[in-house]
Each structure stands twice: as structure tokens, then as C-alpha cells.
Amino acid sequence: MYHALTEKEAKKLLKQMPAPEAVAQLAETFRVLSDPTRVKILYLLSQGELCVHDLAQLLGISQPATSHHLRILRMQGLVKTRREGKSIYYSLDDEHVVELFRCGYDHVLHKSGT
């Protein structure tokens, strides 16, 4: 049975809504993650720190293409870097990124019945 929101309920919901800037940033994060290669990169980095060469080899794509995807992920604050000599190593920015990936993956598995 349909229940129309009262004015009080509507005001409460609107008051609790995230700020427009936060909503826009979250939408941009999901847009960045809409690319399957970037999702694969997140999976690989959820297993540990890797350099561009290793990521490119694992993904079967060129180093420039891998660097392009990593740059986008880094600009969105999803990955971070660590320099060791001439090598740059990538890892997930923090535990929230790991959780975002795991929750999304668990949802897909649940929906597919796996």
C-alpha cells in the first residue's frame, strides 16, 4: 500500500542528503570505475603494490595505456604512488577503496547467484 511522505519526513530526508559536492564527487568516482580495465587494476592492487610494468604485463596492455588508467585513478584519489629508485609503485589509496571494490564485487556475485 502506498504511503505518501509527510512534510516532516520529506524535510528529514532532504536534510540528511549529502552535500551536492559530495554527490558530484561520488558520481565521478563511479564514472571513473565504469571502465573494466580500471576495475581490473583495482583488483590487482587490492592484492598488493605493483609497478606499471607488472600491471601492464598482467593486463596484457601497453605501459602507456596502463599509465593513462593509473593517472585517472590517481587523480580521483583511488590509488597512490611510492617511488623506489627509478620505479614507481602503485597501491590503493586507503582501506575505503578496498571496501568499495569488495562491496561492488560481492554485489555482482550475489546478483549472479555465484
KALINSUL-V223377 format. One record per residue. N is the residue number from 1. RES is the residue in one small letter. PSI is psi in radians with two decimals (* if undefined). Layout:
<<N RES PSI> <N RES PSI>>
//
This chain:
<<1 m 2.37> <2 y 2.38> <3 h 1.95> <4 a 2.42> <5 l 2.44> <6 t 2.88> <7 e -0.67> <8 k -0.76> <9 e -0.73> <10 a -0.77> <11 k -0.71> <12 k -0.79> <13 l -0.80> <14 l -0.62> <15 k -0.58> <16 q -0.17> <17 m 2.40> <18 p 2.69> <19 a 2.59> <20 p -0.64> <21 e -0.71> <22 a -0.70> <23 v -0.77> <24 a -0.73> <25 q -0.71> <26 l -0.74> <27 a -0.70> <28 e -0.67> <29 t -0.80> <30 f -0.61> <31 r -0.78> <32 v -0.66> <33 l 0.04> <34 s -0.11> <35 d 2.12> <36 p -0.61> <37 t -0.70> <38 r -0.61> <39 v -0.71> <40 k -0.72> <41 i -0.78> <42 l -0.73> <43 y -0.89> <44 l -0.74> <45 l -0.36> <46 s -0.30> <47 q -0.25> <48 g 2.99> <49 e 2.42> <50 l 2.68> <51 c 2.92> <52 v -0.76> <53 h -0.84> <54 d -0.73> <55 l -0.80> <56 a -0.76> <57 q -0.80> <58 l -0.62> <59 l -0.32> <60 g 0.56> <61 i 2.93> <62 s 2.77> <63 q -0.72> <64 p -0.70> <65 a -0.71> <66 t -0.79> <67 s -0.67> <68 h -0.85> <69 h -0.72> <70 l -0.66> <71 r -0.75> <72 i -0.78> <73 l -0.66> <74 r -0.74> <75 m -0.50> <76 q -0.05> <77 g 0.39> <78 l -0.47> <79 v 2.76> <80 k 2.92> <81 t 2.77> <82 r 2.23> <83 r 2.37> <84 e 1.79> <85 g -2.19> <86 k -0.12> <87 s 2.53> <88 i 2.20> <89 y 2.45> <90 y 2.54> <91 s 2.90> <92 l 2.52> <93 d -0.75> <94 d -3.12> <95 e -0.44> <96 h -0.64> <97 v -0.72> <98 v -0.81> <99 e -0.70> <100 l -0.81> <101 f -0.86> <102 r -0.75> <103 c -0.77> <104 g -0.76> <105 y -0.76> <106 d -0.68> <107 h -0.78> <108 v -0.78> <109 l -0.73> <110 h -0.80> <111 k -0.55> <112 s -0.11> <113 g 0.30> <114 t *>>
//
